[in-house]
Amino acid sequence: MTSQKIRWGILSTANIGMQKVTPAIQASPSSEVVAIASRDAAKARAAADQLGIARAYGSYEELFADPEIDAIYNPLPNHLHVPMTLAAARAGKHVLCEKPIALSAAEAEQLRDIPKGIVFMEAFMVRFHPQWQRMREIIRSGELGEVRAINAVFTYHNVDPANVRNQADIGGGGIMDIGCYPITAGRYFFEGEPERVVSLVERDPGFGTDRLASVMADFGKGRQLSFTCSTQAAPHQRVQIFGTRAKAEIVIPFNAPPNAPTAITVDHSGTVDGTLARREILPACDQYTEQAEAFAQAVLGNAPLPYGIEDAIATMRVIDAIFESEKTGAWARVAR
């Protein structure tokens, strides 16, 4: 590792890596992407050529064995997040792994075996976007009063049976894929953990995946998160926050465009339509680059990461409770 940059290896040619995250890592001032791996050597070489990466490997093990790689980005399907993260960490590599970190909290707890000195983080890039940070600043200032409710929606339409999001046996479905973002919003803005959840889940009869889910989460002290996520609905996303004095909204909370400004609103007017709300415009920002830079700075020893293994486990405990509620039709406690 140089004193200025960390050297990244990309684990697989997954679309999220190819289209969004790897180019964003390349834009990080403290990062350099030096290798990419696939179980298909030809695919790895083609991906490397496309992204201007020097080395391509035909196996994940070769990537882990490369002594000139400091950190691994893991965007593999959900069922491979924990085993491949552990393999990389045991090879001495720091790991940024896509969400959700595991298929269950019990599996996520295996990450506690990551060797000391290895930097690990689950890739919830939204927490590094200035619009999320500004919203939490507004909440902390007391401008909204006591925040009582957060409402979120995240939907898209995908019925491709070959897509990993539609394969139940490897962790597909809406709750794992996009439901984890509203969960993160609740935990981030309430700055706490839910005590119990209740869910209404509808599954695709062919895929077996959850294609529509509505969830309520009780954060205690009169605080509630409610959200809907769907993999088979018209695309939409919003996060609305309701306090005793004012309401606020992140207009594009999850897939914020990297090359265009974003907006948040704060409304004290009492009007229903929000036309008198204050609108704050935040400059264009690639949240994936911000995430990579924060991770690189942690590896370089310049600033610790605010999120680690225990944070990832906490998210999975909420997801576990959602699925438990689906089975029982009742409230489910979130494990501690």
C-alpha positions as CSV (number, residue, x, y, z in Angstrom):
1,M,0.0,0.0,0.0
2,T,1.3,3.5,-0.8
3,S,0.9,6.3,1.6
4,Q,-1.7,8.0,-0.6
5,K,-3.9,5.3,-2.2
6,I,-5.2,1.8,-1.5
7,R,-5.3,-0.8,-4.3
8,W,-8.7,-2.4,-4.9
9,G,-9.6,-5.8,-6.4
10,I,-13.2,-6.2,-7.6
11,L,-14.9,-9.6,-6.9
12,S,-17.0,-10.6,-9.9
13,T,-18.4,-8.7,-12.9
14,A,-21.8,-8.1,-11.3
15,N,-23.8,-5.2,-12.9
16,I,-23.7,-3.0,-9.8
17,G,-20.0,-3.2,-9.8
18,M,-19.5,-2.7,-13.5
19,Q,-22.0,0.1,-13.9
20,K,-21.8,2.1,-10.7
21,V,-19.4,1.1,-7.9
22,T,-16.2,0.3,-9.7
23,P,-16.2,3.5,-11.8
24,A,-17.0,5.4,-8.6
25,I,-14.1,3.7,-6.7
26,Q,-11.8,4.7,-9.6
27,A,-12.9,8.3,-9.1
28,S,-11.9,8.2,-5.4
29,P,-8.7,10.3,-4.8
30,S,-7.4,7.6,-2.4
31,S,-8.2,4.6,-4.5
32,E,-6.8,2.6,-7.4
33,V,-8.6,-0.4,-8.9
34,V,-5.9,-2.8,-10.0
35,A,-7.6,-6.1,-10.6
36,I,-11.0,-7.8,-11.2
37,A,-11.9,-11.5,-10.9
38,S,-14.6,-13.8,-12.3
39,R,-15.1,-17.5,-12.3
40,D,-14.9,-17.0,-16.1
41,A,-11.5,-15.7,-17.1
42,A,-12.8,-14.4,-20.4
43,K,-15.5,-12.4,-18.7
44,A,-12.9,-11.0,-16.2
45,R,-10.6,-9.9,-19.1
46,A,-13.5,-8.3,-21.0
47,A,-14.6,-6.4,-17.8
48,A,-11.0,-5.3,-17.1
49,D,-10.6,-4.0,-20.6
50,Q,-14.0,-2.2,-20.4
51,L,-13.0,-0.4,-17.2
52,G,-9.3,0.1,-17.8
53,I,-8.2,-2.4,-15.1
54,A,-4.7,-3.9,-15.5
55,R,-5.2,-7.4,-14.2
56,A,-7.9,-10.0,-14.6
57,Y,-8.3,-13.3,-12.8
58,G,-10.3,-16.4,-13.6
59,S,-10.9,-17.3,-10.0
60,Y,-11.7,-15.4,-6.8
61,E,-8.8,-17.2,-5.0
62,E,-6.3,-15.7,-7.4
63,L,-7.6,-12.3,-6.5
64,F,-7.3,-13.0,-2.8
65,A,-3.7,-14.2,-3.3
66,D,-2.5,-11.1,-5.1
67,P,-0.1,-9.4,-2.7
68,E,-0.5,-6.0,-4.4
69,I,-4.2,-5.8,-3.5
70,D,-5.2,-4.0,-0.3
71,A,-9.0,-4.1,-0.4
72,I,-11.8,-6.1,-2.0
73,Y,-15.2,-5.0,-3.2
74,N,-17.7,-7.8,-2.9
75,P,-20.9,-7.4,-5.0
76,L,-21.6,-11.2,-5.4
77,P,-25.1,-12.6,-4.9
78,N,-26.3,-12.4,-1.3
79,H,-25.6,-16.0,-0.4
80,L,-21.9,-15.4,-1.1
81,H,-21.4,-12.2,0.8
82,V,-20.3,-13.8,4.1
83,P,-18.2,-16.7,2.8
84,M,-16.3,-14.6,0.3
85,T,-15.9,-11.7,2.7
86,L,-14.4,-14.1,5.2
87,A,-12.1,-15.6,2.6
88,A,-10.9,-12.2,1.5
89,A,-10.4,-11.0,5.1
90,R,-8.4,-14.2,6.1
91,A,-6.2,-13.5,3.1
92,G,-5.4,-10.1,4.6
93,K,-7.7,-8.0,2.5
94,H,-10.0,-5.2,3.8
95,V,-13.5,-5.7,2.5
96,L,-16.3,-3.5,1.4
97,C,-19.3,-5.8,0.8
98,E,-22.6,-5.2,-0.8
99,K,-25.9,-5.3,1.2
100,P,-27.6,-7.2,2.6
101,I,-24.6,-8.6,4.3
102,A,-26.0,-12.1,4.9
103,L,-29.1,-14.3,4.6
104,S,-29.7,-14.0,8.4
105,A,-28.3,-12.4,11.5
106,A,-26.8,-15.8,12.6
107,E,-24.8,-15.9,9.3
108,A,-23.8,-12.3,9.7
109,E,-22.4,-13.0,13.2
110,Q,-19.8,-15.2,11.5
111,L,-18.2,-11.9,10.5
112,R,-17.0,-11.4,14.0
113,D,-14.3,-13.9,13.0
114,I,-12.7,-11.3,10.7
115,P,-9.1,-10.9,11.8
116,K,-8.2,-7.9,13.8
117,G,-6.8,-5.1,11.8
118,I,-9.0,-5.8,8.8
119,V,-11.4,-2.9,7.8
120,F,-14.9,-4.1,7.0
121,M,-18.1,-2.3,6.0
122,E,-21.4,-3.1,4.5
123,A,-22.0,-0.9,1.4
124,F,-24.9,1.3,2.4
125,M,-23.7,4.2,0.2
126,V,-26.7,6.4,1.1
127,R,-25.2,7.2,4.5
128,F,-22.3,9.0,2.8
129,H,-24.5,11.3,0.6
130,P,-24.6,14.9,1.9
131,Q,-28.4,14.8,1.5
132,W,-28.7,12.2,4.2
133,Q,-26.1,13.9,6.4
134,R,-27.9,17.2,6.0
135,M,-31.2,15.7,6.9
136,R,-29.8,14.2,10.1
137,E,-28.3,17.6,10.9
138,I,-31.8,19.2,10.6
139,I,-33.3,16.5,12.8
140,R,-30.6,16.9,15.4
141,S,-31.1,20.7,15.4
142,G,-34.6,20.2,16.7
143,E,-36.2,22.1,13.7
144,L,-38.7,19.3,13.1
145,G,-39.5,19.0,16.8
146,E,-39.7,15.5,18.1
147,V,-39.5,13.1,15.1
148,R,-42.4,10.7,15.5
149,A,-42.8,9.0,12.1
150,I,-40.7,8.0,9.1
151,N,-42.4,6.8,6.0
152,A,-40.5,5.3,3.0
153,V,-41.2,3.8,-0.3
154,F,-38.8,2.0,-2.7
155,T,-40.2,0.1,-5.7
156,Y,-39.1,-1.1,-9.1
157,H,-40.4,-3.6,-11.7
158,N,-38.3,-6.7,-12.6
159,V,-39.8,-10.1,-13.6
160,D,-36.7,-11.6,-15.2
161,P,-36.4,-15.1,-13.8
162,A,-32.6,-15.1,-14.5
163,N,-32.1,-12.1,-12.3
164,V,-30.6,-12.9,-8.9
165,R,-33.2,-10.7,-7.3
166,N,-35.9,-13.2,-8.4
167,Q,-34.1,-16.3,-7.1
168,A,-35.3,-17.1,-3.6
169,D,-32.7,-19.7,-2.7
170,I,-29.8,-17.3,-3.0
171,G,-31.4,-14.4,-1.0
172,G,-33.6,-12.8,-3.7
173,G,-36.7,-10.7,-3.0
174,G,-37.6,-7.1,-2.3
175,I,-36.9,-7.0,1.4
176,M,-33.3,-8.2,1.0
177,D,-32.7,-6.1,-2.0
178,I,-34.3,-2.7,-1.3
179,G,-36.3,-3.1,1.9
180,C,-33.0,-2.9,3.7
181,Y,-32.7,0.8,2.7
182,P,-35.8,2.0,4.5
183,I,-34.6,0.0,7.5
184,T,-31.3,1.8,7.3
185,A,-33.2,5.1,7.0
186,G,-35.1,4.4,10.2
187,R,-32.0,3.4,12.1
188,Y,-30.0,6.4,10.7
189,F,-32.5,9.1,11.4
190,F,-33.9,7.8,14.7
191,E,-30.4,7.0,15.7
192,G,-31.6,3.8,17.4
193,E,-32.9,0.3,16.9
194,P,-36.4,-1.0,16.5
195,E,-37.9,-3.0,19.2
196,R,-40.5,-5.0,17.2
197,V,-41.9,-5.2,13.7
198,V,-45.0,-6.4,11.9
199,S,-45.1,-7.2,8.2
200,L,-47.5,-7.9,5.4
201,V,-45.8,-9.8,2.6
202,E,-47.0,-11.0,-0.8
203,R,-44.9,-13.5,-2.7
204,D,-44.5,-14.3,-6.4
205,P,-46.2,-17.6,-7.0
206,G,-43.4,-18.7,-9.4
207,F,-40.3,-17.2,-8.0
208,G,-41.2,-17.6,-4.3
209,T,-39.6,-14.2,-3.6
210,D,-41.3,-11.4,-1.7
211,R,-42.5,-9.1,-4.4
212,L,-44.5,-6.7,-2.2
213,A,-44.1,-6.0,1.4
214,S,-45.3,-3.4,3.9
215,V,-43.6,-3.1,7.3
216,M,-44.2,-1.2,10.5
217,A,-41.3,-0.9,13.0
218,D,-41.7,0.3,16.5
219,F,-38.6,2.2,17.6
220,G,-40.0,2.9,21.1
221,K,-40.7,6.3,22.7
222,G,-43.5,6.9,20.3
223,R,-41.3,6.6,17.2
224,Q,-42.5,4.6,14.1
225,L,-41.0,3.6,10.8
226,S,-43.4,2.4,8.0
227,F,-42.3,1.4,4.6
228,T,-43.4,-0.4,1.4
229,C,-41.0,-2.1,-1.0
230,S,-41.8,-4.0,-4.2
231,T,-39.9,-5.6,-7.1
232,Q,-43.0,-5.7,-9.2
233,A,-44.5,-2.1,-9.1
234,A,-43.9,1.1,-10.9
235,P,-40.5,2.6,-9.9
236,H,-40.7,5.1,-7.0
237,Q,-38.7,6.1,-4.0
238,R,-39.3,8.6,-1.2
239,V,-38.4,9.2,2.5
240,Q,-40.7,11.4,4.5
241,I,-40.0,12.4,8.1
242,F,-42.7,13.8,10.4
243,G,-41.9,15.8,13.5
244,T,-44.1,17.6,16.0
245,R,-43.2,21.0,14.4
246,A,-42.5,20.3,10.8
247,K,-42.2,17.6,8.1
248,A,-39.2,16.9,5.8
249,E,-38.5,14.8,2.7
250,I,-35.6,13.4,0.8
251,V,-36.9,13.5,-2.8
252,I,-34.5,10.9,-4.3
253,P,-33.2,9.2,-1.2
254,F,-31.7,5.9,-2.5
255,N,-30.6,6.2,-6.1
256,A,-29.4,9.8,-6.0
257,P,-28.0,10.8,-9.5
258,P,-24.2,11.2,-9.4
259,N,-24.1,14.0,-11.9
260,A,-27.1,16.2,-10.8
261,P,-28.1,18.1,-7.7
262,T,-30.5,16.6,-5.3
263,A,-33.2,18.2,-3.1
264,I,-34.6,17.9,0.4
265,T,-37.5,19.8,1.7
266,V,-38.6,21.1,5.1
267,D,-42.2,22.2,5.6
268,H,-43.4,24.4,8.5
269,S,-46.4,25.7,6.6
270,G,-49.0,23.3,7.6
271,T,-50.2,23.0,4.0
272,V,-51.0,19.6,2.6
273,D,-49.4,20.0,-0.8
274,G,-46.0,21.2,0.3
275,T,-45.9,24.1,-2.0
276,L,-44.6,26.4,0.7
277,A,-41.9,24.1,1.9
278,R,-38.3,25.3,2.1
279,R,-36.3,23.5,-0.6
280,E,-32.6,22.9,-0.1
281,I,-30.5,21.9,-3.1
282,L,-27.4,19.8,-2.6
283,P,-24.7,19.8,-5.2
284,A,-24.1,16.7,-7.4
285,C,-22.4,13.9,-5.6
286,D,-21.5,10.3,-6.4
287,Q,-22.4,8.6,-3.1
288,Y,-20.5,5.5,-4.2
289,T,-17.3,7.6,-4.6
290,E,-17.9,9.2,-1.2
291,Q,-18.3,5.7,0.3
292,A,-15.1,4.5,-1.4
293,E,-13.1,7.5,-0.2
294,A,-14.3,7.0,3.4
295,F,-13.4,3.4,3.3
296,A,-9.9,4.2,1.8
297,Q,-9.3,6.7,4.5
298,A,-10.1,4.1,7.2
299,V,-7.7,1.6,5.6
300,L,-5.0,4.3,5.4
301,G,-5.5,4.9,9.1
302,N,-6.7,8.5,8.7
303,A,-10.3,8.2,10.0
304,P,-12.3,5.3,11.4
305,L,-15.4,4.1,9.7
306,P,-18.7,4.9,11.5
307,Y,-20.2,1.5,10.6
308,G,-18.8,-2.0,11.0
309,I,-19.7,-5.6,11.7
310,E,-22.1,-4.9,14.5
311,D,-24.1,-2.4,12.4
312,A,-24.4,-5.0,9.7
313,I,-25.6,-7.6,12.2
314,A,-28.2,-5.2,13.5
315,T,-29.8,-4.7,10.1
316,M,-30.1,-8.4,9.6
317,R,-31.8,-8.8,13.0
318,V,-34.5,-6.4,11.7
319,I,-34.9,-8.4,8.5
320,D,-35.1,-11.7,10.5
321,A,-37.9,-10.2,12.5
322,I,-39.8,-9.1,9.4
323,F,-39.7,-12.6,8.0
324,E,-40.7,-14.0,11.4
325,S,-43.7,-11.7,11.4
326,E,-44.6,-12.8,7.9
327,K,-44.8,-16.4,9.2
328,T,-46.8,-15.7,12.3
329,G,-49.0,-12.8,11.2
330,A,-48.1,-11.1,14.5
331,W,-45.6,-8.6,15.9
332,A,-42.0,-10.0,16.1
333,R,-39.4,-8.8,18.5
334,V,-36.1,-7.7,17.1
335,A,-33.3,-9.7,18.7
336,R,-30.6,-7.9,20.7
